[in-house]
Amino acid sequence: MKKVILAALVAVASLSANAQVFLGGKVGFGSLKADSNTPAVTAFSIAPEVGYMFNEKWGVGLAIGFQTKNGLATYDSENGGVVAGKFAKSHSAFTVAPYARFVFAKTGIASFFLDGGIGMQFMNDGRGNVFNIGIKPGVKLSASEKVDFVATLGALGYAWSSKKAYEGGYAPKSVFNIGVDNTVINFGVYYNF
């Protein structure tokens, strides 16, 4: 029994020796204009973040933040599509997004990773909620031993909204997203302890 406890303590100590806590956050901006007859949709987000890297490959984190969308086209809940030219469903939301990080490649100062997690958006004024699950590719550039610059671009995931958000025209009922595009880009800075 003593050997098992000793082995467990050695394993925990070796994990802790390689562990790294990071604190930072991301700022995101996106703008999309379908054509000259529809207004642009703009979105802004800010999310302070805290995380813990168990080793060079695996870590976990939590982002808590705020996002706002202006000029969001209205969704037609009866027909399931976007109502062209409508321009009134702007909103803001409080967000919570826990995730797990897997670093799959590292070269020089650059590390390439995948963040897999869930997200929850709670819209202001009781307008409903939106939930998502997905994977985001990203890159981390180490400026020094203590400071990293991080960017994520695009996602592979699925999102669904509450009945209130969908029927109110603030979000589609469900969305499957795949791809890397410049409409969903986030930049961040981390400070490593």
C-alpha positions, 0 to 999 in steps of 0.5 A: 500500500505504501508503494502505491501511495508513493508512486501516486505522489511521484506521478502528481509531483512530476505533473506539477513540475511541468504545470504552467498556469496562464492568465490572459484573454482574447478580443474578437471582432468580425464583420460580414456583409452578404451583398450590397442590399443587406446591412453588415453584421458586426460582432465584438467580444472580450473574454478574460481567460485563465488556464492550466497546462498539465504538460507540454501537450495538455491543458484546460482553461476557462474564458468568461466574457462579454459579446455584442452583435449589431446589425444581426439579420433576423431569423424567420422561425417559421421558414427557418431562414434569414429575413433579407434586409431586416436590421433590428435584432442587435443584442449583447450576451454574457459568455462562459466557455470552459475548454481543453487544449491539445498542442499537436505541433511545436516548432521554435516559438510557435505552438499549434493547438486545438481547443475543444469545449463548450460555450454558453451565451446568456443574452441580456434582457432575458432574450434567451440563451445560445449553447455550442460545442466545438473545436477551434484551431489556434497558434501560440507565439512565445514572445518570452518565457512569461508572455505568449500571443495567441490567435484562434481562427474559425471552428468546427462545431454545433450551436443551438439556441433556446426557444426564446432566442430562436422565436425572438429572432436573435439566433438560429435554432441550430447551426453546424459550422465547419471551416476556417474563415476570417469572420471568426478570429480572436487574438489574445495575450497570455501571461505565464506564471 
